[in-house]
């Protein structure tokens, strides 16, 4: 268990109840957390967690010049990729008719989501916008394939876990909480567009 957890953390993966339930349970124990953290600090890393402990991840132990450069690069990368993710989260919220923040463990049922989108022109347009932002263009031009490609993209990036392959059901992982915290940080410490501020009002970064 220890080796598997450390390997995943060092590779940049987030450990949560959805993506690695046993690993999350292991790290939720204070002694195990300290053991993994002590190991990571030997290589100038440390174990961190999101505010409500929905996800565990690795960050630099000390913000020396190298650590600061790595942290800056991470934030720049996140900022450059935030808009497609924000647009996707907004689409999920609108199809679910729920203004509350997306939570780790929340399900995305492909068939149900597609049925709702197909009946609403504004949601169809929103889907196509997300597809363009994420470069998830459907070869056959179908909205169904656009949605499938979008879901696959965010699965590959660690925001979704496919929990039922046959019925195409996904769950949000703890990584989404981490990104919500990053959005909140950027809202307070950086200049972002009015569009993102409007999205924040929808409580996605609650």
C-alpha positions as CSV (number, residue, x, y, z in Angstrom):
1,X,0.0,0.0,0.0
2,X,2.8,2.4,1.0
3,X,4.7,1.9,-2.2
4,X,1.7,2.3,-4.4
5,X,0.6,5.5,-2.7
6,X,4.0,7.1,-2.9
7,X,4.4,6.1,-6.5
8,X,1.1,7.6,-7.5
9,X,1.8,10.8,-5.5
10,X,5.2,11.4,-7.0
11,X,3.8,10.8,-10.5
12,X,1.5,13.8,-9.8
13,X,-1.8,11.9,-9.1
14,X,-4.3,13.0,-6.6
15,X,-5.5,10.4,-4.1
16,X,-9.2,10.5,-3.1
17,X,-12.1,8.3,-2.2
18,X,-13.2,8.0,-5.8
19,X,-9.8,7.4,-7.5
20,X,-8.1,5.3,-4.8
21,X,-10.4,4.7,-1.9
22,X,-8.0,2.5,0.1
23,X,-5.2,5.0,-0.4
24,X,-7.4,7.8,0.8
25,X,-8.4,5.8,3.9
26,X,-4.7,5.0,4.6
27,X,-3.6,8.7,4.3
28,X,-6.6,9.8,6.5
29,X,-4.8,8.1,9.4
30,X,-2.5,10.7,11.1
31,X,0.3,8.2,11.6
32,X,0.2,7.0,8.0
33,X,0.1,10.6,6.8
34,X,3.2,11.4,8.8
35,X,5.0,8.3,7.5
36,X,4.4,9.2,3.9
37,X,5.2,12.9,4.5
38,X,8.5,12.0,6.2
39,X,9.5,9.9,3.2
40,X,8.6,12.6,0.7
41,X,10.5,15.2,2.6
42,X,13.7,13.2,1.9
43,X,13.3,14.2,-1.7
44,X,12.3,17.8,-1.0
45,X,8.6,17.1,-1.4
46,X,5.8,17.0,1.2
47,X,2.3,15.6,1.5
48,X,-0.6,18.1,1.2
49,X,-4.3,17.9,1.3
50,X,-7.3,19.9,0.2
51,X,-9.3,21.9,2.8
52,X,-11.8,19.3,3.6
53,X,-9.3,16.4,3.1
54,X,-11.1,15.2,0.0
55,X,-7.8,14.7,-1.8
56,X,-4.1,14.2,-1.0
57,X,-1.3,15.4,-3.3
58,X,2.4,16.3,-3.4
59,X,3.9,19.7,-3.4
60,X,7.4,21.1,-2.8
61,X,8.6,21.0,0.8
62,X,10.4,24.3,0.6
63,X,9.8,27.3,-1.6
64,X,13.4,27.8,-2.6
65,X,14.2,29.1,-6.1
66,X,13.4,25.7,-7.6
67,X,10.2,25.3,-5.6
68,X,9.0,28.8,-6.5
69,X,9.7,28.1,-10.2
70,X,7.8,24.9,-10.1
71,X,4.9,26.4,-8.2
72,X,4.7,29.3,-10.7
73,X,4.8,26.9,-13.6
74,X,1.9,24.9,-12.0
75,X,-0.2,28.0,-11.5
76,X,0.5,29.3,-15.1
77,X,-0.5,25.9,-16.5
78,X,-3.7,25.8,-14.4
79,X,-4.6,29.4,-15.4
80,X,-4.2,28.5,-19.1
81,X,-6.4,25.5,-18.7
82,X,-9.0,26.8,-16.3
83,X,-11.4,28.2,-18.8
84,X,-12.2,24.9,-20.5
85,X,-12.6,23.2,-17.0
86,X,-14.8,26.1,-15.7
87,X,-16.9,25.9,-18.9
88,X,-17.3,22.1,-18.4
89,X,-18.2,22.4,-14.7
90,X,-20.8,25.1,-15.6
91,X,-22.3,22.8,-18.2
92,X,-22.6,20.0,-15.6
93,X,-24.2,22.3,-13.2
94,X,-26.7,23.6,-15.7
95,X,-27.7,20.1,-16.9
96,X,-28.1,19.1,-13.2
97,X,-30.0,22.3,-12.6
98,X,-27.9,22.8,-9.5
99,X,-26.1,26.1,-8.6
100,X,-24.1,24.4,-5.8
101,X,-20.4,23.7,-6.1
102,X,-19.4,20.5,-7.8
103,X,-18.3,18.0,-5.1
104,X,-16.0,15.1,-5.2
105,X,-18.0,11.9,-5.7
106,X,-20.7,13.7,-7.7
107,X,-21.9,11.6,-10.6
108,X,-22.0,12.4,-14.3
109,X,-24.3,10.1,-16.2
110,X,-23.5,10.4,-19.9
111,X,-26.9,9.3,-21.3
112,X,-28.9,11.5,-18.9
113,X,-26.7,14.5,-19.5
114,X,-26.9,14.1,-23.3
115,X,-30.7,13.8,-23.2
116,X,-31.0,17.1,-21.3
117,X,-28.5,18.9,-23.6
118,X,-30.4,17.7,-26.7
119,X,-33.6,19.3,-25.5
120,X,-32.1,22.7,-24.8
121,X,-30.5,24.8,-27.6
122,X,-28.5,26.9,-25.1
123,X,-27.0,23.8,-23.5
124,X,-26.2,22.4,-27.0
125,X,-24.3,25.6,-27.8
126,X,-22.5,25.4,-24.4
127,X,-21.5,21.8,-25.2
128,X,-20.0,22.9,-28.5
129,X,-18.2,25.7,-26.9
130,X,-16.6,23.3,-24.4
131,X,-15.7,21.0,-27.3
132,X,-13.9,23.9,-29.1
133,X,-12.1,25.0,-25.9
134,X,-10.9,21.4,-25.2
135,X,-10.3,20.6,-28.9
136,X,-12.7,17.7,-28.4
137,X,-14.1,18.0,-32.0
138,X,-16.3,15.1,-33.1
139,X,-15.3,13.6,-36.4
140,X,-18.9,12.8,-37.3
141,X,-20.1,16.2,-36.0
142,X,-22.4,14.6,-33.4
143,X,-23.0,16.2,-30.1
144,X,-22.9,12.8,-28.4
145,X,-19.4,12.2,-29.6
146,X,-18.4,15.7,-28.5
147,X,-19.6,14.9,-25.0
148,X,-17.9,11.6,-24.9
149,X,-14.6,13.2,-25.9
150,X,-14.9,15.9,-23.3
151,X,-15.6,13.4,-20.6
152,X,-12.6,11.3,-21.7
153,X,-10.4,14.3,-21.6
154,X,-11.2,15.2,-18.1
155,X,-11.0,11.6,-17.1
156,X,-7.5,11.5,-18.5
157,X,-6.6,14.7,-16.6
158,X,-7.8,13.1,-13.3
159,X,-11.0,15.1,-12.7
160,X,-13.3,12.2,-13.4
161,X,-13.2,8.5,-12.7
162,X,-15.3,6.1,-14.8
163,X,-17.2,4.0,-12.2
164,X,-19.5,2.2,-14.6
165,X,-18.1,1.6,-18.1
166,X,-21.1,-0.1,-19.5
167,X,-23.5,2.7,-18.6
168,X,-20.9,5.4,-19.0
169,X,-21.2,6.8,-15.5
170,X,-18.4,9.0,-14.1
171,X,-17.7,10.5,-10.7
172,X,-15.7,13.7,-10.0
173,X,-12.5,13.0,-8.0
174,X,-11.0,15.0,-5.2
175,X,-8.9,16.9,-7.7
176,X,-11.9,19.1,-8.5
177,X,-11.8,20.4,-4.9
178,X,-8.1,21.3,-5.3
179,X,-8.8,23.2,-8.5
180,X,-11.7,25.1,-6.8
181,X,-9.3,26.1,-4.1
182,X,-6.8,27.3,-6.8
183,X,-9.6,29.3,-8.4
184,X,-10.4,30.9,-5.1
185,X,-6.7,31.8,-4.6
186,X,-6.5,33.3,-8.1
187,X,-9.7,35.3,-7.5
188,X,-8.0,36.9,-4.5
189,X,-4.5,37.3,-5.7
190,X,-4.5,37.7,-9.5
191,X,-6.4,39.6,-12.3
192,X,-8.9,37.4,-14.0
193,X,-11.7,38.1,-16.4
194,X,-15.2,39.3,-15.5
195,X,-16.5,36.0,-17.0
196,X,-14.6,34.0,-14.4
197,X,-15.8,36.4,-11.6
198,X,-19.4,35.8,-12.8
199,X,-18.8,32.0,-12.7
200,X,-17.4,32.4,-9.1
201,X,-20.8,33.9,-8.2
202,X,-22.3,30.6,-9.2
203,X,-20.4,29.1,-6.3
204,X,-18.2,26.8,-8.3
205,X,-15.2,27.9,-6.3
206,X,-17.1,27.9,-3.0
